[in-house]
Amino acid sequence: MNPSFLRQAAVRAALYMAFACAWLCAGHASAAGLTVLLADDSAPHAEFAGLLRSGAGPGAPVELLRLAAGDTLAPASAPATAGDDERSVTAGVRTRSVRGNAATPPAADATIAVGQAASRVALDRSGSETLVLAMLSRLDYEALRSHPSFRRSDRRIGVLLRDPAMVDQLALIDALLPQKRRLGVVATVESEPLVRELERAAAGWDLQVQYAPDPTALASALHTVVARSDVLMVLPDRIGDSQAATLAVLRAGAGARLPVFGASDGLVRSGGLAAAVSTPAQLAVQARAMLQKLHAASAPPGVWVEAATPATVRVNATVARGLGLRLPEERELTARINVSR
């Protein structure tokens, strides 16, 4: 490895950490009245919410509001009832079940809604506070894009996607297998926005995309795409979200000795070669940074969309050895793909 590259990577890593600390510290001053809206207690969502709270200073309280199934947002003045206060994996945060149907939202300078269900409820609110919709998949965002709130001229809305951009996924494949240019993907019709993003990022690649009717019927599409590809990619769509469908792609790749890449830790643990992923910690830093941008006086009302960045690389060393590959360490690969960005 070129020593100058490693020095550059180290400098950029240090700069990122300084940037992250600066945003977190700045968040102490600007996040007064921050509301975090949750619809579930999934581990990534709970960790993300807990990190937002821990990044807030004593003068910047974070109110965590939880939605039960079918709930809409209650007014801030709604009386508490027995059992409303609860302890959860986000220990130390006062939470309140959200009940009723009200037009008046809790007073807040900003709201961060975590996941698609919470984001839809947040968009339904009539307030004009700054809103960040966090930890959405690309397809979650596409499902919400037609909501009237996105067309409002008096509100700043940020969309923080949970997955790194396709350009980062391709940078990882290029870093590990620079001679492999035939990239195979099996998708469903609903995955079209992801396929278009991949096509825009894949200049110089030979994309082989085959469509399957649904994630339970991949055999024919896999047979075609495996025969035409050097590498397979699992998109963060219905196939990537289905353990059975992901395993089908992994088995097809293993049978043809093709490496499989994706966007989740689970794929790597199950037999994928590598993935560019996000972490709740990275996303919490990025969410606070996004609030700072949206609160800036020069930021016009409208919608700001960001993919998760920086990406973190995960590698399955056992799979790499089985394919006869000697790969750099995960930390080095992480620095490399983020330097390329």
N, C-alpha and C positions, 0 to 999 in steps of 0.2 A: 504494500500500500504506500502510495506517495506521501512522504512526511508532510509536505506542504498542504495536501488535502486534509490530513488529519488535524493539522494546526487550524486550518480554516473551519473545519467542522467543530473543533473544540471552542473556537471563538464564537461561532454562531450559537452553539448550545449555551454558552455562558450568557450571551446577549438575550437569548430566549428566556432564560431563568430570571434575568434582571427585568426583562419586559413583563413577565408574569407577576413577579413581586410588585412591580410598580403599579400594575393594573389592580392587583388585589388591595394594595394600600390605598390607591385612589378610590376604590370601591367603598372604603370605610366612610369617605366623606360624602359620596353621592348616592348611596343606596338606602338612605333613610326612607322608611315607608315601603321597603321592598317586600312584596308578597310572592311566595313560591306556591304554585298551585299543583297539586299531585292528584292523580286519579288511581294510583296503585302504589304498592310497596315493593315493587320489583327491586332486586338488589342494585342494579345500575342507577335507577331513578332515585332510590333512597340515598345511595352514596353521593350522588350529584347534589341532592338537596342538602345533605349534611355538610358537604364541602362549601356550599354557598353560605351556609350559616356560619361555619367556622372562619370563613374569610371576611365576615362582617365585624366591625369594631363594636365596642360597647355602646356607642352613640348611634349605631345603625342597626336597629333590631330587624330581624327577618321573621315575618309571620308565615307559618306553614299552614296552608288550608288543604284539607283532604276531601276529595269527592267520593261519596259512596256510589254504588251502581245506580245510574239513572238520576243522580242529583244534578241540580243547577246551583248557581252561586247565591248564597244568602247575603243579606245586607250586613254591614259591620255591626249594626246595633242589635242584631238578632240575639235574643236571650240565650244564654248557655243552659243546657239541660244536663241532667245526670248522665255521666258517661261521655260527655262531649270532649273533655280533656283526656288525652291518652298518651301513653308512652309507646314508642315504636323503635325501629332500627335507627331512626334519626333522634336518638336519645337526647334529651335536654331541650328540644324544641317544643314549644306549646303548639299543639295542633287542635283543630276544631273541625268536626264533621260539617260538611256544607249542605244545608237543606233548604228547601223552599225555592221559590222563583221570584227574583226581585230585579228591578231595573237598576237599583243603586248599588254599585260595587263598593267594597271596602276602600277607604281613602288610602291611596298609595301613590308614590312617585313613579313606581315601576312594578311590573308583574312579570315573573318568569313562569311560564306554564311548561310542565315537564311531560312530554309524550303527546300522542295524538288526541286522546280523549280530553285531557286537561286543556289542550290548545283550542279545541273546538269550543269548550265552555268559555274560555277567556275571550275568544273572538266574538262570542255572543253578547259580552258585556257592553254596556253603553258608555263606559268611561272613555277618557281620552289620554290616560296615562301611558307612558312608554311600555311596550309589550315585547317580550322575547319569547318565542315559541322554540323550546329547546328539545334536543334529543329526538328529533323527528327523522324517520327514514325519508329518502327522496320521494318514495311513493306515498308516505303519509302527507308530505307537503303538497304533492300533486292533488291528493284528494281534498285538501283544504283550500286550494287556490281560488276556487270559485266563490268563497265566502265573501259577502258584501263588505266586511271590514277591511279587506285588502284593497278596496277601492276608495276608502275614506281619505280625504285630503287633509284631515286635522289630526292624524295620529301617526306616530312612528312605530313601526313593527319590524322586529328582527326575527329571522328564521335561522336557527342554528341546527344544521343537519348532524345526525349522530355519526355518519360515516365520512372518511376521507374522500376527497375528490378522485375521479377516475384517473386523472393525471398522476396522482400519487400511486395508485395501484399499478399503473403501467411502468412508472419509474422503478418500482420494486422488482417487477418481472425483468425489466431491462438490466437492473443492477445484478441480478442473479444469473440470468440466462440471456446474455446480450446477442447471441446468435439465433435465438428462437423468435421468429416473427409471426408465425401462424397461430393466432389466438382463437381458441374455440369457446363459444358461449352458447348455453341453452337457456332460452328465456320463454316467458309467457307473454300474451298480448298486453297484460297490465304492466309489463316491464319496459314498455316502449320508451318512456322518458329516460330510463337508465341506459338503454341501448343507444339512444341519440347522444347522450352525454359521452358514452364510450366512443362512439364514432367520431365525435368532434375532437376527442383527445388522442385518437389512435392514428394520426398521420404517420405513414411509414410502416404501419402494421398491416398484416393480411388477416382481417377479421373474418371469422367463420361463425355466423350466427344462425342458429336453428330454433324455430319456435315449437314448443310443445303445447298441447291443449290445456294442460294444467299440471301442477307439480307431482301428481300421482301417475302421470303417463309420459315418462321421459324416454323410454327405451328407444323408440325410433329416432328421435332427434339426437340422442346421445350416440347412437350407432353411426349416424351421418357425420356429426361434428368431430368425433374421435378420429375417424379415418382421414380427416382433412387438417388436423391440428398438430402443433408441437407442444402446446400448453393449453390447459383449460382454466377458465375463470368462473367462479360462482358469484353471481351478482347478489347484492343485498336486497332481494325481492322475495316473492313467495317461495321460490325454490331455496334461496339462502336462509330463509326463516324456518324452513321445514327440515327437521333432522333427517327424516326418511329420504327426502329428495336430495339433500346434500350428500348423504351416504351413497345414494345411487350414482351421483356424479363422481364421488371419490372411488367407488368400486370400478367404474368404467375407466377412470384415469389409471388406477393401479393395474388393471388388466392389460392396458396398452403401454404401460410404463411412461405415462405422461404426468408431469407435475401439475398439481391443482393449486390455484391461488384463490384468495377470497378476501373478505373484509371482517372476519370474526375470529376470535380466539377459539371458539368451538370447532370451527373448520380445521384449524391447525392441530388441535388436540385429537381430532378424529382421523387425521391422515393427510391433510393438506400440507403442501410444502411450506407455504408462507402466506402471511396476510399483513396488509397495512390496516391498522385498527385505530380507533380512538379509545380513550379511557375517560371515566367520569371526572377524574382530576383535571385532565386537559380541557374537557368541555366546560367545567366550572370556571376555569381561568378565562376561557374564550367567551363564555356568557357574560362575565363581568366586563371584559374588554368591549364586547358588543354594546352593553348598556352605556359605557362611556362614549362610544362613537355616536350612539343614537341621542344621547343627552347633549352632545356638542351643539353650540349655538348655530354652527354652520350646517348642521344636518337637516335637510328638508324633510317634511313628512313623507311617508312612503314606506316601502318594504325593502329591507336589506337582507340578503340571503348569503350565508356562508357555509361551506363544507367544513367538517371537523379538521382542524390543523393546529399543531403539527401532528402528523401521523406517527404511530409507534409500530415497529415491525415485530412480528412474531414468526419464529421459524421452528419447524419440526426437524430436529437434528437426526432422528431415526430415519425419517423419510428421505432426508438428504443423503445419508449414507447408503440407503438402499438404491438410490438413483446414481450413486457414484459421484456425488457432488461434494466439494469442499467449500463451505460457505463462510463468509465473514460472520462475526458476532452480531447479535441483534442490535446492540448499541451502535455499532459502526454502520449497519445498514440503515438504522433510523436516522443517523446524522446525514448519511449520503442522500437519502431521498428528500430530506427536508432542505438540504443545501441546494439540491437541484431545483426545488420550488423557488 
